[in-house]
Amino acid sequence: MEDTSFDTPPGLGNPHLQTILGRTLRLRLDASYSRSRLDTPDGDFIDVDVWGAVGKPRGVCLLLHGLEGSAASGYMIATAGALTARGLIAASLNFRSCSGEPNRTIQSYHSGRTDDIVTALSWLAEGFPDLPRVAVGFSLGGNALINHLGRAGAGAGLAAAAAISVPYDLAASAAEMERGLGRAYATHFLRSLRRKARHKRRLFPGEMPPTIERARSIREFDDRYTAPFHGFRDATDYYARCSAGGYVDAVETPTLLIQSRDDPLVPSGSIPAQAIRANRRLELRLTDRGGHVGFVHRRAPPGAHGWLEAGVAEYLASTL
């Protein structure tokens, strides 16, 4: 549905400003968290940061960050704060290599990797057996979450979910980062991705070619590393098999989807609005402005729980 409740502050309607300010103005949660390290079946690990609920817990929420983000990303911390204020335990999953410590295997995370999500959800089910589970994913994390929901169907293990600024067509989003200001975002991501690739090449000499570190675009990086080291033929195959747009019709979990038409990383034409609306389990809130995980609202002062995190927390809490 069209969402007219979101209104940008004067002079801050530009999608790039929204995207940047959405990261810099997000509330930094002061409450302490506890970190747990979970071993994965393939001999690697994932780290989960847990914030306790305010008052008696009503449920537990798994949060999934975006490309080269972490549990410490502003949008993750702000959303965790909004969730805990509503009585939910917030458990933020750091994807492999994103918790401040390199992972052990030659593989990493990607837009369609769901086994680590399943590991984290199983751990939450064991640790909080009497609490319902929900989840929220941002950008790449939202894409991975929809992959999980679509693949698992009724067995997803969640009472509800939310996904924000999802790249429903990975190829279209990769192409968007090869032109105009999109190249600035690609440069930002590639700086971190190439650094991690250099470290992996030292850990696995002879197995990772140096060409990975010279990738000049997200597609090149996915062609040289993500695809061949994660079971895909090439970037085209990876994008086709892992784009969230291919899974929306199979989702059986009530899920809120928040997307902006002016998202600089997600072309508006790549949002499968018709398929989403055809699935009665999905609720689409489509705004004209907001950027990519931005949504800096006119009436939300800096540092407060803003329009995005408050809306996500309200939706998830209402399902419990």
GINORDA-V902073 format. One record per pair of residues at least 12 apart in sequence whose ideal C-beta (glycine too) atoms are under 7 Angstrom apart, sorted by the first residue. I is the first residue (numbers start at 0). J is the second residue. Records with the same first field share a line. If there is no record, write none. Layout:
BEGIN
I = J + J
END
This chain:
BEGIN
0 = 283 + 284
1 = 285
2 = 284 + 285 + 286
5 = 286 + 289 + 294 + 296 + 306
6 = 296 + 297
7 = 288 + 295 + 297
8 = 295 + 297
11 = 295
12 = 288
14 = 261 + 262 + 263 + 288 + 290
15 = 180 + 263 + 290
17 = 288 + 289 + 290 + 293 + 294 + 295
18 = 263 + 290 + 291 + 293
20 = 293 + 295
21 = 74 + 290 + 292 + 293 + 294 + 295
22 = 73 + 74
24 = 295 + 301
25 = 73 + 74 + 76 + 77
26 = 76 + 77 + 80 + 302 + 303 + 304
27 = 73 + 76
28 = 50 + 76 + 79 + 80
30 = 50
32 = 48 + 49 + 50
33 = 49
34 = 46 + 48
35 = 47 + 49
37 = 118 + 119 + 122
39 = 115 + 118
41 = 104
42 = 103 + 104
43 = 95 + 102 + 103 + 104
44 = 102 + 103
45 = 92 + 93 + 95 + 115 + 118 + 119
46 = 93 + 98
47 = 90 + 91 + 92 + 119
48 = 70 + 91 + 93
49 = 88 + 90
50 = 79 + 83 + 88 + 89
51 = 83 + 88
52 = 83 + 86 + 87 + 88
53 = 83 + 84 + 86
54 = 86
55 = 86
56 = 86 + 87 + 88 + 130
57 = 86 + 87 + 316 + 319
58 = 87 + 130 + 131 + 132 + 133 + 319
59 = 87 + 88 + 90 + 123 + 127 + 130 + 132
60 = 82 + 87 + 88 + 89 + 90 + 133 + 134 + 135 + 315
61 = 90 + 92 + 119 + 120 + 123 + 132 + 134
62 = 75 + 78 + 79 + 89 + 90 + 91 + 92 + 135
63 = 92 + 116 + 134 + 136 + 137 + 140 + 143 + 144
64 = 94 + 137 + 140
65 = 137 + 138 + 139 + 140 + 292
66 = 138 + 139 + 188
67 = 188 + 191 + 192
68 = 97
69 = 93 + 97 + 98
70 = 91 + 93
74 = 137 + 292
75 = 91
77 = 304 + 305 + 308
78 = 135 + 308 + 311
79 = 91
80 = 304
81 = 304 + 308 + 309 + 312
82 = 312
85 = 312 + 316
86 = 316
87 = 315 + 316
88 = 127
90 = 123
92 = 119
94 = 108 + 115
95 = 107 + 108 + 115
96 = 195
101 = 198
105 = 199 + 203 + 206 + 207 + 228
106 = 228 + 229
109 = 225 + 229 + 241
110 = 139 + 142 + 143 + 169 + 241
111 = 143 + 146 + 240 + 241
112 = 143
113 = 143 + 146 + 147 + 150
116 = 143 + 144 + 147
120 = 132 + 156
124 = 156
131 = 158 + 319
132 = 156 + 157 + 158
133 = 157 + 158 + 159 + 160 + 315 + 318
134 = 157 + 160
135 = 160 + 161 + 311 + 315
136 = 162
137 = 163 + 164 + 292
138 = 164 + 165 + 166 + 291 + 292
141 = 162 + 163 + 164 + 165
142 = 165 + 166 + 243
144 = 160 + 162
145 = 162 + 165 + 243 + 246 + 247 + 250
146 = 241 + 243 + 246
148 = 160 + 246 + 250 + 252 + 254
149 = 246 + 247 + 249 + 250
150 = 246
152 = 249 + 251
153 = 251
155 = 252
157 = 252
158 = 318 + 319
159 = 252 + 253 + 254 + 315 + 318
160 = 252 + 254
161 = 254 + 255 + 311 + 314 + 315
162 = 254 + 256
163 = 257 + 292 + 307
164 = 258 + 262 + 265 + 291 + 292
165 = 243 + 256 + 258
166 = 264 + 265
167 = 242 + 243 + 244 + 269 + 270 + 271
168 = 242 + 244 + 269
169 = 238 + 241 + 242
170 = 238
171 = 266 + 269
172 = 264 + 265
173 = 217 + 218 + 238
175 = 264 + 266
176 = 216 + 217 + 264
177 = 216
180 = 263
181 = 263 + 264
184 = 263 + 264
185 = 216 + 217
188 = 217
189 = 214 + 220
192 = 220
193 = 212 + 214
196 = 211 + 212 + 224
197 = 212
210 = 223
211 = 223 + 224
218 = 234
221 = 234 + 237
222 = 234
225 = 237
244 = 271
247 = 271 + 274 + 275 + 278 + 281
248 = 274 + 277 + 278
250 = 278 + 280 + 281
251 = 280
252 = 280
253 = 280 + 318
254 = 280 + 281
255 = 282 + 284 + 311 + 314
256 = 275 + 281 + 282 + 283 + 284
257 = 284 + 307
258 = 270 + 283 + 285
259 = 286 + 288 + 289 + 290
260 = 285 + 286 + 287
261 = 287 + 288 + 289 + 290
262 = 290 + 291
263 = 290 + 291
264 = 291
265 = 291
272 = 285
294 = 306 + 307
END
